[in-house]
Amino acid sequence: MVKEKTLNPPMECRDSSDQQNPPEKSSLSSEADNNVPDKRKRESEPDSEHQNLWWKTTLCSYFRRFDGSCSHGESCRYAHGEAELRPRPDNSWDPTSERAKKIARTETNGGEKEGEAGNVMMTEALEAEGEENSSGLSKCLVNLPMKWTTDDLKNFLSEEGILFNSVKKKKGMYVGFATFESIEHAITAVKALDGKSIQNNRTLKVSDVVPRSFEKMSKITTPSKTTQEVESPSQVVDGSNMIATAIDDDDNDDGSSIPNGLVLKGRSVRDVVTPLAHLTYSNQIETKKNSLMQNLRKLTNNVRKACPNGVSLPEWILKSKEIGRLPCELMGVIDSPLINGYRNKCEFSVGYSLQGKPTVGFLLGNFREGVTAVEEPVGCPNVSRISGKYAAIFQDFLQHSPLPLWNRLNNSGFWRQLTVREGRKPCKSSEAGNFENFIQEVLLIVQVCTLGFDDGQVKVEVEKLAQAFSAGSSTESPSLPLTAFVIQMTDDIAEPRIHDHINDLRFSISPTAFFQVNTLAAEKLYALAGDWAGLGPDTLLFDICCGTGTIGLTLAHRVGMVVGIEMNASAISDAQRNAEINGIKNCNFVCGKAEDVIASLMKDYLASAKKLDDISDASENNEETINANKEKMTDADHVLGPEDSSSIDHENGSSGSKCSRDENELQKKCTLKSNDPLQQFKNVVAIVDPPRAGLHPTVIKVLRTQSRLKRLVYISCNPESLVANAIELCTPSGDKTEKGNNQNNWQWRHMSAAGLARHRSKSMPYSEPFKPIKAMGVDLFPHTPHCELVMLLER
């Protein structure tokens, strides 16, 4: 399936501010400038906490680095010491502070008493067949390498001389499970392993696996065998909700966006899915603006570092000191017209709650951290009422279904996920208050795994579920819309579609196609991108990562031609279908990876356009000749008369008729269909809207080296990837291009995205760099830390 922007990964927020003072008059010596970062712009302390939520929430690195001296004094927005440090809006502390380190040590070594509040919410754990489920015989190993599998853990325990009965370790997780023959073996393993240093200086933690009170693990009465029972001794029993204690995330090297504390017992699903919901919307916008500014400053700093020796710094970097080290002006964040219930697509996980109840909702943390507990989406303000109702109907059905829920540890079970997609009729931003009344189509997709299950039983259960959805939707008041119900057994899904509208255009959406989850805010996003792109009838617009063609189709009436590029075949099919539905004929959609096709597409379209420039010049010269001949003919008409002039034309066909043929041929060449690649375009613009990972390096290289591309609008749902891509697009080229050194590739995985971008910029072919002109955020995801960022780049 196509990966969508997720609901629940929290994003780490950092301190920043949009208020800046004039640049400082004092400066360090040139020698110090080489070793010390530029002085940060400071601002006067705000009158109230409401004005700046991040005031004094981070320790001043300048103050610490220079032995307690900071030229900004009390006006510094960073804390000078632990005494001035304040908690952040999410009640966390600066991770470099002593207070945060003390809290981390307490959570790690506080023992059973403190660990009771920091339990990992694992609702699926290891149990060997025929053994009693004793917490003394089952242990959870925390801080294992993510790449390890069950075999790796077995080898490790064998090398350490640990006697065990069975183990379980899933690749991509920090936690593993082991059971032992006796209490003595378990005690010996704990003494040998707890606190042991393993790969990458990880400190191994061994915790008890504590059964919850709801578990029915009695071996006295053996129930009859059902499809929920597991045949293999090493498999995990669904519903045996286990909780392992005290996870230590200090060595998180996978870039997980789940910070410490978000997987703790007691966290509500509202806190995990919508961590900013406790703030007023104006404070949410301010928080997102500060976060965007902090990310944009990384662009300035990294391009300065990547600038080759002997090459002058770009002018925009020199001017950045006047705007707080920003690469360009951040013009604010556009509010979402709809704040609550805005998502038109929700993906609900299926699992067990902490109380052992089959639940349809959201995970209470990150699976790789060992969290598998699922809670109902109650209180999540971004989920619509309709989606929540269908999740509740499905959950009620699962209480009596004989088929098991999906087990994430051993990849077994039947019921996996529910996706609810909503389609609306045309709606204006002013009508957002009654947005639910405009929802007229709903597509339900239930993901299952039929491996190992009887086809007859599966068919019966699916029919029962369809009846449950139909009955549940009709009993609601008002009744819930229901267009189609799909069972997804593989990545390929049947063809039912729903329709949505953006800017009065109707879009057909297949089950797996990407479509913005907040359509009213998406209208503002696309309008902003179109305004900044400087479009016109002579514009060739490349819509890169076009998806279902929403951007290109909404802007097609403002350009000469749109070329959309997308790797998802169903999305391209949707884009072509959407163009036909809306009667748009100047769009060409190409299916393929952008890095594979963009170079040839730009070469074909832009090379053809260049040829037409020469044809146009020849046309003008021939037109002058034609006009001169026409004047001569007119003079002859006045002398000879109409009849004689016609005979002269016939006799001297080599003069008049030849010019006429040349004129007609030139008109045929220059007057082509709108979808012909030979149409002449004076303005070439690209709009990119890549996934969270950003653009492929090959795409960046083509955009950078295509000299006719003068304007680029970058839309990003992940500001960090935008910054990394912009480093390569905006760093000046050196006199000599360095070739990539493949000998130290193993070091790259430890580099940040910005560091990798600086490294790749060294091998960028000589070309004119882009420069950031302006940026603006668009809030498509209220109540979450996520925000779309739009940046205009020109050269």
N, C-alpha and C positions, 0 to 999 in steps of 0.2 A: 504493500500500500504506500501511497505518497505520504511522507511525513509532514505533519502539520505543526504549526507553532503551538506548543503545549500550554496547558492551563497552569500546571502546578510547579514548574521549576522556579524557585525564587531566585532573584538576582541580587548579588551583593551590591549595596548602595555605598557610595563613598561621599566624603564631604566635598563640597565645592560651593561656589557662590557666584551669582551673576552681577554683583555690585563690585566695581573696581575703582580704586583711586588712581590719580595720575601717576605716571612712572616716577620712581624714586630718582632724586638727583645724584645721590651718592652711588658709586660703583666700586667693585673690587678691582684689583690690579689685573693686568692681562694674564699673569701667571695663574692667579687664583681662578680666573674665568675658565681656564682649561680643566680645572679639577673640581670646580664647585658649580652646581646648577644655578641658573639665573634666579635672582630674587623674585619671590612671588609677590604679586600685587595684593595689598591688604585693603581692608575696608574698615570703616568705623563700626563699633559694636552695635548691633541692632537694638532698638528700644525694647523689644519683647521677643520672647521665644517664638512667637507666631510668625515673625518676619523671617527668621532664619533658623530652621530646625537643626542645622549642623554646626552651629557656633560652638567652638571649644570642644568638639566631640572627637578630635584627632590630635595626637601629640605633634608638636612642631618639630619636624626633622632638622630644620635649620638651627633651632635652639639647642637640640641635643648634639648636633654635629660640631658646633663651635663652642662647646663648654658653657652653655647657658647664656650665650649672647645672641640677641636678635635685635636688629636695628629698628624693628617695627614696634617693639615694646608692647604696651598694653593694647594697642590697636590691632595686633596680630589676631587673626581669626582662629589660629590654632592654639592649643593649650600649652602653656609653658610649665610643664610639670604635672605630676599626678594630682596635685591639689586643685588645679583649675579644670581638670578633665571632667566632662559631662557625659552622661549616657546618650546614645544615639536614639533616633525616633523609634527604632525597633527594640529598644531596651537592651541592646548589646553595647559592648565597650570596644574601644580601639584595640584590635588584636595584639598590637605591640606593647600595650600598657601592662604594668605589673598586675593590675586588678584582673584583666582578662586572663593572664597567664595563671593567676591563682585560681580563678574559677575553673579553668581547664584542668589544672592539677587535681582540684577537688572532685571534679566529675570523673576523672580517670582513676584516682586512688582512694576515693572516699569510702570504699567498701560497700557492703550491702546496704547500709543505712542511707548513704547518699545515693547509691546506685539505683535505689528503688524509684527515684524521680527521673532517672535517666535511662530507663529501659529502652532497648530497641524493640520496635513494635513488629516482631516477627510472628506471623500467625500460621506459619508452616515450618515444621522442624523435623529433624531426623528421628525415626523410631524403627528399631529392628523388630522384625516379625517374631513373635513368641516371647519377647522380653517385656518385663514390667517397665513402665515409663517412669523411672526414678530420676529425679534431678541430679542425684549423685552419680548416675551412670551415663548421663548425657551432658556433654560439654560443648560450649560455643567458643570457637577460636576466632578472635577479632584482630584485624589489621594484617590479614594475609594478603599477599600480592594478588592483584586483580586478575592477572593472566593465569593464575593457577587453576587447575581442574581437580577433580576427585583423585585422579592418578597422581598428580603432583603432590597433593596433600598426603596420600598414602606413602609415597616415597620419602617425603620429609619425616613423617612420624617413624617410619622404619629406620631411617638413618639415625634418628635420635634414640632408638631403642625403646620406643613406646609400644606397648602391647594394646591393641585395640580390636574391637569387634567389627565395626563398620564406620565409614566416614562418608561425608557428602560435602562437596565444594563445587559451586557453580562459577564458571568463568565470568568475570565482570563484577564480582562481588568481593567485599572485604571480609566477609564472614564465612566460616565453615563449621560443620558439626561433626562430632565424633561420639561414639558410644563405646563403653568398655565392659569387659566380662565381669568385673567386680569392683567394689568400692576401693580396694587397695590399688588396683591398676589405675583408677581414675585419680586418686590422690597422688600417685607417683607421676602421672602425666602433668597434673597441675604444677607440682613442684619443679618439674623439668622444663616446662614450656612457659609458664607465666613470667613475663618480663624479659624473655629471651629476645635478643636482637637478631632479626633476619634481614632479608634483602632491603637495600636502600635505607638502612638504619631504622627499619620499622621495629616497634616494640610490641611483641606479641602479648595479647591479653587472653586469659582463659576465664570464661564465665559459666555459671550454671544455666541450664535450660530449665526454666521453671514452668510447669504446667499450670494453666489457668483453671479456676474453679468450675468452669462450664464443661471441661473436657470429660468425655465419657470413655474412660480408658479401662474400665473394669474387665478383668479377664475371667471373672467367675461365671458370668452368663455370656456365652459366645453367640453373637447375633448371626442370623443367616447371611450368607455371602451375597453381596450386591455389587453393582458395577462400581461403587465407591471404594470397595476394598482393593488394596494394592497387592499384587502378586509377589513382587520382588522385595526381599528384606531390606534393601538399601533405598527403597523409595519412601516418599514422605506421605503421611496420611493426611488428607484434606480435613480440615476442621480441628486438628490437634494443635490449637493455637499455642505456640510456645513463645516465651519472651526471654531473650538473652540480655544480660546486663552489661552496662558500661562500655559503650563503643568509643574508641578514640579516633578522631578524624584529623589529627594533627598532620599526618603524612598523606593527605589527600592529594595525589599527584595526577588525577585524571581530569582536572578542570571542572569537577562537579560544582554546580551552582547552588547546592544545598549547604548552607553554612551550619556550623555546630549549633545545636539547640533546636533546629526545626524538626528533628525526628524524635524529640523527647516525648515521653508519656505525658499526656495531658494536653498536648497541642490539639487544637480543634482543626477540622478540615478548612474552616474559614481562614484561619491563620496561615495555613500552608498554601492554599490556592490563591487567596487574595490578601497578601500580607499588608497591603496599604489600606484596607477597608476601614480601619479604625481612625484614619485621618479624614478631615474634610476634603472635598474635591479640590479646593484651591491649594491646600497644602500638598496634596498628591501631585498636582501640576508643578508646584515649586520644587518638590523633591526630585521629580523627573528632570526638570530643567537643570538642577544642580548636577545630577548624575551625567547628563549629556555634556555639560561643560567640562566635567572632569575627564570624560573620554576624549573630547575634542582637543584638550590640552596635550594629550599623548601624541596627536598627529604633529603638532608643532615641535615637540621635543624630539620625536623620532626622526623627522625629516632633517632637523638640524644635525643630529648625530650621523645620519646616513649621507649627508652632503659630501661629495668627494673632495679630497684635498686639492686645493688650487682653484676650486669653483666657488664663486660668490654665493652667499646665502640668498635665496629668493627674497624678493621685496616683501612678500606677505609675511615672511618670518620676522623680518626686521620691524614691521608694523604691528606684529602681534603683541608687543609689549604695551602698546596703547590700549589694547582691549583684553587685558588679563591673560596674555599668552595663548589666546584662542587663535586658531588659524584663520578664522573669518567670524563675522558677526553671527551670533546665535539669536535669531529674531523671535524666540519664544517657543511656546508649545501650544498648538491649536487644540482646544477642548473637544471632547467627543460630544456630539449632539445627544447621544443616549448614554447614560451613565450606568444604569442597572439593567440586567437582563439583556445585554447587547449581543451576546454570542449567538450566531446562527448555526454553530456546530459545536457539539459537546461530545467528548469521548469518555464514557464512564467505564471504569474498571469493574471487574467482577471478582469478589474475594470474600474473606471473612473479616468481620469487625473485631475489635478487641474483646468483645463479649461472645465471640464465636458465632455470630449470626450471619448467614449468607447476605451479602450486602452489595448493592450497585451504587457506586460513587467514585471517590477519588482516593488514591493512595495517600497515606499520612506522611510520606517522605519519599526518599529516593530508594529504589530497589537495591542498588549496589551498596547502600549502607545497611542492608539487611532489613528494610522495612517492607512488609507486605500487607499490613493492616489497611483495610478499606473502610471508609466512613461515608454515610449518606451526604449528598450535596446540600444539606440544610444550612441556610444562612450564607451561602455563597452568592453575593450580589451580582456576579457576572453571568450566572446561569438563569435562563428564562424560565418562567413558570411552566411552560409547555414541556421543555426538556426535563425539568424536575419531576413532572407528573409521569412521564413515560418511564423514567428511571425507577420511580416508586412502583409502577405497575409491574415492571420486570422483576423487581426485588420480591414483590409479593408472590409472583409465580415461582421463583426459585426456592421458596420455603418448602414447596411440596414436590419439586422435581426430583426424580430418582437419579438423574444424570449428575455427575460431580462437577464442581466448580474447578476452574483452571488453577493448577498448582505451579507457582513460578519457580520453585526450586528444582523440580524434576521434569518440568514441561509436560505435564500430564493433566487430564481432565477434559471436560466438554465445553462448558459455558465460559467464554473468555471476555467479551467486551460488548458494550452497547454504544452505538453512535447514533446521535439524533441530529439530522440536518433540517434546517428550516428555510423556507423560501417565502418571500413577501411580495406583495404587489407594490406598485410605485408609491413612494412615501416621501414627503418633504421633511427637512430637518425640523421645521416648526411643528410638525405633527408627531414628534418623537414621544410625547407624553402618552399617546394612545397606540404605541408601536405594536403591541400584541394584536390589535384589531386588524393589522395589515398582513399578518402571517396567514397565508392561505394554503401552503403546502408543507408537509412533513414527510421526510424519508427516514425510516428506521432500519439500521443495519446491525444485525447481531452476528458477532464473530464466534465461531465454534470450531472445535477440532473433533472430527468424526473417527479418527484413527483408533481402532480397537473396539468400536461400539457397533451394535447391531443396527442395520439399516432400518429395519422395521420399527424399532424403538425410537430411533432418531426421528423418523417421519412422524410418529405419533406425537412426540414432544414438540416438534416444530409446529404442527397443526394446533396443538393446545395453546402454544404461545401466541400464534396468530389470532386465535379466538380471544385470548386474554387482552391483547392490545386493542382489538376491535371493540370488545365490550367495555374496556376501561376508558377508551376515548369517547364513547357515546354516553357513558354515565356521568361524565363531567358536565358542569354547567358554567359557562357555555361548553359545548362539545369541542373536543380537541381535533384539529385537522389531522388527517392521516392519508397520505397519497400512496405510499408503497412501503412494503415490509420485505427486507432482503436478508437471507441467511448467507453469510460469507464463510465458505469452507476453505478457500484458497485466496491467493492475491487477486484472482480474477473474479469479478462480480458481474452479475447480470446487468442489463441496461436500463433499469428504471431511473428516471431523472426527475429533478425538481427544478424550479425556475426562480430566479431572483432578479432584482432590478437595481441598476446603478445609472444615475443620470438619465433616467427614462429609457434606457436600453434594457432589453430582456435577455437574460443569460441562462442558458441551459447547462445544468451542473450534473455531472455523473457522480456516482457514489464516492469515488476515490480522488476526484479532481480537487486541486487547491482553489479556494475562494476565500477572500478576506472575511474574517469572522464578524467584523463590525462594518456593515455595508454603509451606514450613514456617515461614519467617520472616513471610510474609504473614498467616498465621493469628494470629501475635502482634500484627501491625500492626492488623488489623481488630478484634481483641478489645480492644486499647487504645483505638481510636477509639470503639468502642461503650460502653466503661466511662466515658470522659470525656464522651460526649454526653448522659448522663443520660436514658436512654430509658425508656419505659413504655408501657402499653396505650393511653394517651391522647396518644401522640406521633405527629406527622406528620414523617416524615424525608424531606428532600430529598437525594438522592444525585446530586450534580452531577459531570459527567464520569464517569459510572458504568461505562463500558466494557461488559463482559459481565455486569454486575450483581453482581459478587462481593461488594462491600461491603453493598449493600442486601439481598441475599438472605441473607447470613450473619447479618444483624441483624434480619431481618423478623419473627422469632418474638418479638422484644422490643419491637415498636412496633405502633401501630394501622394505619399505612399507610406505604408507601415509594413515592416518586415519583422515578424515575431519569431522568436527562437525558443523552443522548449523541448526537453528530453522526454517528457511523459506523453506517450502516444494518445492516451485517452483525453488528456488535456488539450492536445492539438486538435483532436477530433471535435471536442467541445468548442474550441476557438473557431474552427471553420464553420461549425453549425451555427454558432452565435453570429458570425458575420452574415450568414444567409438569412437568419431570422430577422436581423435588423436592416437588411438590404444594403450592407456595406461592401463595396466592391474594390476598394483600394488597399486591401490587406492581403499579405501573403504570409502564411504560417508554415514554418519549417520544423520538422520533428528531428531532433538530434541533440547531442550534448553541445552546449555552446562552445566549449573548447575545441570541438571537432569540426564545426561547420562555420563558425563566425568568420574565420580568416578568408575562406573561399567566397562566402557571401559578400563580404565587404569588397573583396577584390573584384568580383563580378559586377556588382552594382556601381561601385565608385569608379572603376576603370571604364565602364560603359558610359557613365556620366561624363568622364573626362573626354572621351572620344566625341561625345555630342557637343562639348564646348568647341572643338575644332570644326565640327559640322555646322555649328551655329555661326561661327565666323565666316565659313565659306558661303553659308546661306546669305549673310548680309552682303558679301561682295557680289554674289550672283544677283541679289535683289537690286543692287545699284545698276548692274549691267542691264537687267531686265527693264528697269525703269527708264534707262537711257534709250534702249531700243523702242520702248513704247512711245517715248517722246518723238523719236524719229518717225515712227509709224503714224503718229498723230499729225506730224507735219506733212507727211506724204498724203494722208487722207484729205488734208485741206487742199492739196494741190491737184490730186488725181480724182478724188471723189470716191464714194463707197464702192462702186462696182470695180473700178480699176484697182483699188487697194486690195480687194479680195483676190484679184488675179495675181497681183504682185506677191501677196502672201503665199499663194499656191506655187508660183514660179520660184520664189526665193524661200522655200520651206526650210532650207538649211539655216536661215537666220531666225525668223520668228518662231516657228514650231519647235525648234531645238531649245530655245530659251524657255518656252512653255513647258516642255518635257522636264527640263532641269528643275524648274520651279515646283512642278508637281511631285517629282521624286523627293525633293528636299522637304516638302510639306508632309509627305508620307513618312519620312524618317523622323521628323520632329513632332508629328502629331500622332502619338501612339496611344494604345490603351493604357489605362491607369495601372494595370498589373504587369506591364512590360518593363523589364529591367533597364531598357534603354531610355526610359523617360529622363529628362534632364532635371537635376536637382542641384540648386546652388547652396542649400543649407543642409548639412548632415548632422543629425542629433541622435544620441543614444540615451535611452532610459533603461536603467538596470534595476531589477528588484529580485536579488538573489535570495536563496535560503539562508538560514542563520550562519552557515559556515562561510558565506561570502563567495566571491568570484574565484573561479579556477585561475591559477597563475597564467595559463596560456591565454585566457580571455583578456586578462589585464594587459598582457604583452601586446595583443592585437589592438586593443583600444588605444594603448599608449603610442604605438608606432604608426597608426593610421593617420597620416597628416591632415586629411580632409575633415576628420572629426574634430571639431572645435569646441563642442559643448556636450557635456555629459551630466545627466541628472541621476544621482545615486540614491535609491530608496532602500533603507536597511531596517530590518527588525532587530538587528544586533549591532549596536554602535561600535563594539570592539572589532567586529569583522570589517565594518566600513573604514575604520581608522587604519587597519592593516592593509586593506586594498588601496586606500588613498596614499599611503606611504610610497607604494610602488608607482602610483600614477603621478605623484607630485614631486618626487625627489629628482633633482637635476642630474643629467647624465654627465659622466666623467669623460675625460679625453680618451681614456682607455677602458674598454669593457672587460671586466674580469670574468673568466670562465668559471662555471660552478665546480667546486671541489667535492667529489663524491667520497673522498676517503674518510671524512668525519661526519657521515650522514647519521651515525648513531647519536650524535650530540644534538641533532635538530629537534628530537622529540622532547628535549628538556627546555627548548627555547619557547618564549612567548610568541603569540601571533605577530606582534609588532617586531620582535627580533628576527623572525623568519622573513618578514617583509623587507626589513633593512638588508638582510643577507641577499635576497633575490634582487633587490634594486641595483646591486653592484654589477649584475650580469645583464641589466636591461640595455638593449641596443640604443645607440645614440638617437635621441628623439626629443622633441620639445615637451617639457613637463606641463601638466595641468596645474592650475592654482585654484584653491578654494575661494569661492566668491561669497557665498552665504549659506546658512543652514537654518533649518527649522524642524522642530519636533511636531508630530501629530499623534495624539493620544488615541490609539485604537484599542487599548486594553486598560480601561479604568480599574482601579482597585488593585492592580498588580504593578510591579516595578518596570514592566516592559513598556517601550514606547518606540514608535517608528521615527526614524531620523531621515530627513531629506537634505541632501547637500548638492549644490550647484558647483560644477568644476568647469573651468574654461581655460583656453590658451590662445 
